[in-house]
Amino acid sequence: MRGTALDRLIEDFGRLPLGDREYAADLLRKQLVEAKREAIYKRAKSAMANAENGKIKSGTVKDLQRDLEDA
């Protein structure tokens, strides 16, 4: 079902005049950048909460290897 909607979108996009396609492509790029920015923000917020709650560890690479071997 999703593929059908995407196929239809691509076909419709191809029928647009060049200027409209450029505008749509630019708009989609900006929306994608904003979505990525939002994902980074959410991940950073989660990481800061984990740090505040003491749910992170620090150490050397050897410490990490030891923890992974013990798990």
GIPEVEN-V812083 format. One record per residue. N is the residue number from 1. RES is the residue in one letter. PSI is psi as a letter, one per 20 degrees, with the letter a starting at -180 (999 if undefined). Layout:
# GIPEVEN-V812083
N_RES_PSI ; N_RES_PSI
This chain:
# GIPEVEN-V812083
1_M_g ; 2_R_g ; 3_G_h ; 4_T_g ; 5_A_g ; 6_L_g ; 7_D_g ; 8_R_g ; 9_L_g ; 10_I_g ; 11_E_g ; 12_D_g ; 13_F_g ; 14_G_h ; 15_R_i ; 16_L_q ; 17_P_q ; 18_L_g ; 19_G_g ; 20_D_h ; 21_R_g ; 22_E_g ; 23_Y_g ; 24_A_g ; 25_A_g ; 26_D_g ; 27_L_g ; 28_L_h ; 29_R_g ; 30_K_h ; 31_Q_h ; 32_L_g ; 33_V_g ; 34_E_h ; 35_A_g ; 36_K_g ; 37_R_g ; 38_E_h ; 39_A_g ; 40_I_g ; 41_Y_g ; 42_K_g ; 43_R_g ; 44_A_g ; 45_K_g ; 46_S_g ; 47_A_g ; 48_M_h ; 49_A_g ; 50_N_h ; 51_A_g ; 52_E_h ; 53_N_j ; 54_G_k ; 55_K_j ; 56_I_q ; 57_K_q ; 58_S_q ; 59_G_a ; 60_T_r ; 61_V_h ; 62_K_h ; 63_D_g ; 64_L_g ; 65_Q_g ; 66_R_g ; 67_D_h ; 68_L_h ; 69_E_h ; 70_D_i ; 71_A_999
